[in-house]
Amino acid sequence: MKKALITGITGQDGSYLSELLLEKGYKVYGLVLHSDSLSHIKPIKDKLTLIEGNLLDQESLDSAIRFADPDEVYHLAALSFVGISWDQPVLTGNVNALGTTRLLESIRRIKPDVRFYHASTSEMFGLTEEIKTEEAPFHPRNPYAISKCFSHWIAVNYRESYNMFICCGIMFNHESPRRGNDFVTKKIARNVVQIEKGQLDHFYLGNIDTKRDWGYAKEYVKVMQLMLQQDKPGDYIISTGEVHSVREFLIEAFRIVNLEVISNGKQGIEEEYMRKDNRKTVVKISPQYFRPVELAVLKGNNNKAREKLAWEPQIKFKELVRIMVEYEQNKCSDDKEYMETPYK
């Protein structure tokens, strides 16, 4: 039986990865903070071994590696919401950059033969304009991306310096019903359903013309595991190769609940979306949700993952939006208090 330790096990990716590894017969350990919500892993909690630890605390990481004695480590934990990284750049750097370094040091000193997966991010590419490959240069444009550049390169450095088996998955945007409430896709899915049910009049968004390469998180965790089964370590882009704007996501979400929305035709913060049937405004644009620096487009080339790992995504954009919206509709039926809590 293989043993795997997952940091960030309570998050979107960590919970899906836990389910996948359990299905494959792994013994799964998870590093958790005392304050973490266990809602995503509640159905499988009895099958997991949770270890309290903190990326800011070297001793706790040492203890976790000794206790779990893992064959594989999946490092998913991070402060990952870009917007918050502008408000907390020092903490973001400490957790994401130095936290990864602390974990790698624990592994190097205690169990250097571990196979290590590091969750890198497409945000590292930043300003570069071409379709992104593994060899494309990085030009990070926010504190989160900068911290992840450090953690990515320190992982590569440990691989090259200490001959450790380390893979970096350069993850493009990946969504699911388990996405955190801070993320725009979750916000749109939930608020559209609240409007459909008459529980919300309107909500606010920022730049709706930004385009992202959006995939389904449940599919993306499969390629994480595949990377660590290869003969040699390497870095891989995980993406769909398609881009869609926030505007497209918004319109598609309303379409799924049988509401057609139209723009007032204005630009920037003057633009609004209204229902076609009654002309009521349902979406407004607010400067509050604009970032100091916006990335217009992020699109990934996943050829390496297709060729070397025989992996490719199956869930397309419209199906992803449907999965997220229908989850919120079911949640509305099952949990009235959840849906009646305004989220603007």
N, C-alpha and C positions, 0 to 999 in steps of 0.2 A: 504494500500500500504506500503510494507516494504521500508525502506530507507537504502542504503548502501553507505559507503565511501570507495573509493579505492585509496590507495597510489600507485604510479607507474602506473597510468591509461593509460599513453601514450605508455607504452612498449608493448612487445609481449603479455604477460599474461594479463596485465591490459585491453588491447583493446578487447581481446577475452572474458574476464570475463564480461566486460561492455555489450557486445552484448548479452551474455547469460542472465544476470540479467534483462536487458530491455525486453527480450523475456518473462521472468517470471513475468513481471509487477512491477519490482522494480523502485523506484526513485533513480537514480544513481548520486552520487557526486564523483568528482575526484580531488585529491590533485595534483597540478602541479607547477613546477618551471616556472619562467618567460621565461627561455631559452628552455623549452621542445619543441620538434617537435610534432605537433598534427596530423601528417600524418596518423597514424594508426587509429585514432578515427575520422578523418574528416567526413566519411559518417554518423556518428551518433552524431556528435558534438552538433547539435541542440537539441538532446534529453537528453544531459548531463548537469549537473551544475558543472562547474569547479571552484575550489577554489585555489587561489595562496597560497602556503605554502612551508615550507622548514623543513626537518628533523633536521637541525642544529639550528632551531629557535623555542624554546618552545612556545613563545607567539603566533606564527602563527599556531601551532598545536592546542593550546587551542581554538583559534578563529574558526578553521575549525570544531572541534568537536561541539562547541556551535552552529555554523551556520547550519551544516548538521543535527545535532541531530540524528545520525544514529542508526539503529537497529543492523546493522552488519558493521564491518570494516574489509577490506581485505588489509593486509599490504604486498604489493609486491615490493615497492620501495627499491632499494639497488644499490650500486656500485657492479655489478655482474660479471664483466669480470675478470677472475682469473689473466690473464697476467698483466693487469693494476694495480692490487692490489699490485704487487711487486714494482711497481714504486711509488705508492701513498698509502703506508700502513697506515699512520696516518689518512688521509682523509677517507680511507676505513673503519677504525675502528670507526671514529666519526660518519659517516653516518649510517653504518650498525648496529653497536653495540649500541652506545649512542643514535642514532636516534630512534631506536626501543624503548629504555628506555624512551625517551622523550614522544613518542606517547602513550605508556602504562600509563605513569604518567598523561597525559592529560585525558585519558579515566577513570582512577581510580578516579581522582578528580572531573570530570565533569559528566560522564555517565558510572558508573561502571557496569551497567547491559548490556552493549553492548556485542554482540558475536563477537569474534576477531579471525581472521585467520592470522597466521604468516607463511610466505614462508621461510621454512628452506631449506637446500640443502644437497644432497648426498656428497658434497665435505667435509662435517664435518667428515665423516667416515675416509677419508684419507688412512692411512696405513693399517687399519684392512683388513684382506684378505678374510674372509668368506663372503658368500652372506649376504647382509645387511638386518637385521630386525630392528624393532623399538627399540629393547633392545640392539643392538650391541653397543660397546663402540666407542667413537669418538677419532680420532687421526689426527687432521687437519694438513695439510702440506703446506699451503700457507696463506698469510694474509687475503684473502677473506674468506676462510673456518674458520679461527680463529675468525674473526669478526662475522660470522654467528653462530658459537658455542655460543658466548656470547649472541647474540640476541635470539637464540633458548632457552637457559637456563634462560634468564631473563623473557621470556614469560612463561615458565613452572613455574618459581618462583612466578610470579604474580598470576598465576592460583591457585597455592597451598597456597600462603600467603593471598590472598584477595578473594578467592572463585570466581574468575572471569571465565567466559566461554571463554576459549582460546584453540584453536586447532593449532597444528603445522603440516604442510604438508611437509614432507621431500622429496623434489622434486629431482628426478633423471633427467638427461639431457632431455630436451624437446625442440623440434625444430618446426619451421614452416617458411613459407615465410616471416613472420614478425620478424624473428630473427635479432638481431643487426649485423652490418657489421663486428664487431670484432670477431665473433664466427666462428669456422672453418667450420661448416656445410654450413653456408651462403656463406662463402668465396669460398668453393668448388663449390657449385651450380652455383653461379654467374660466376665464372671464367671458368668453363667447358662450359657454354653456350657462353661466349665470344670467347673461342677457337673454338667452333663449327661454330660460325659466322665469323671467321677469323679476329676478332678484338683484339686478344691477342695471343701471341706466347707461353708463358709459365707463370707459377706462382710458388710460393714457399710455402712449408709447413714445419712443425716441425716434431715431433715424430708421425709417421703415424701408429705405432703399438699399441698405447694406445687404450683401449677398453672401451666403454661406453654403458650404458643402455639408449637407445634413444627412446623417445616417441613423440607423436604429441601434441603440446601445446594446441590446440583447445579442445582436449579431456581432458587434465589434469585440465583445469579450472572448469570442471563440478564437479570433486570430491572436489574441494575447497568449492563450495557452499553446497555440500552434507554434509560435515563435520559440518557446522554450523546449520544444520537442525536436528541434533541428540539430544537425551535426555541429554547426558552427553558429555563433551568435552574430547578430546584425541588427540593423535599424530598418524599420518599415513604416511607410505611410499607410494609414488606415483611413480610407475615404470612399466616397461613392463615385467621384469624378464628375458630379453634376452640381450646379449651383442654383439656388433659388433665393429670392429676396424675402425679407420679413413681410413685405407687402403681400407677396404671394401666399405665404403661410397664413396671414390674417384672412385673406379673401377665401382661401380654401377651407379654413376652419369654420367660417360662417356658412359656406356652401354645405358643409356636412350636416349642419343643424337646420338646413333648409331656409336660411336667411340670405338674401342677396344684398350686398352693401355696395355703395357707390361713393366715389370721392367728390368733394365739393369743387375739385379742379384747381385749388390753390396750391401753393408750394410752401415747403418748410413748416414752421410752427403754425402757419395759418391753415394748413390742410386739415380736414376732418373727413371721417367716413360716416355715412348715414345709411339707415335701412331704406331700401328702395320702396318698401310697402307703405311706410308711414312717415318717411323723411325725418325720423328721430336720429339725432347724433349718437353714435355708439362708440366712436374712437376719436380721441383728440391727440394732438402732438404737443409734447411738453419739453422745454429745454432741460428740465430736471433729468431726463433720461438720455441726454446726449453726453458722450464722453469727450474728454479734452482732445483726443485724437481718435478718429474713426478709421477702421479698415474697410474699404469699399467692397473688396471681394477676396474670399479665400477658397481656392479650389485645388484639390489634391489629385495627383497621378498615382493610382494604386497598382500599377503594372507589376512592381516587384512582388507585392503580396500575392497577386494573382498567379504569377509564374512560379515563384519559389515555395509558396505555402498552399497553392491550389485553393485560395480563398477569394470569394467575391460576394459583395452584398446582394441580398435578394429583395429586401424591402425598399421600395422606391418612395419618392417624396410624398405623393398623395396618400399612399398607404400609411406612412408614418404619421401624417397629420390625423388621419382617421383613427389610428390606434390611440393617439393621445386624447382626441376629443371624445371618443366613445368611452374611454376610461373615466373622464370627468362626468359624462352623462350617467354612467353606472354609479359613480361615487355620489352623485347628487341623489339618486334614488335610494342608496343605502345609508347615507350619512347626511341628514338634513342640516345639522349644525355646521358641518364642514363647508357646505355650499353656501350657507347663509352668512358666512364670515367674509366680508368684503375684502377683495385683494386688488388694489388699484396701483 
